[in-house]
Amino acid sequence: MKKINIRNYKGIEYIQLSSLSATQAGSLRLTLSERTLIKILVDDVILKDCVLYSAYEKWFVNYSEEVKIPAIPQPKPSFNKPVPVA
């Protein structure tokens, strides 16, 4: 899973929830406080679904760990059987 691009407006680094998949946006929204979900006025348009990038980045690390697929263990070679040589 890749991080989405950071946006910057007048020194405020943020992302928009609408830029994420529905699953990711829902998961991130569950971790947000009222102070982390912000509104930004850009060119007379209020962006209501903005999240501080620092909060997104912290969530991303945790979310990435949760969705990792565990590695399939490889069988160890047996010392009782001969190993074929190519």
Helices and strands as residue ranges (DSSP letters): E 7-9, E 12-16, G 17-19, H 22-31, E 37-42, E 45-52, H 53-67
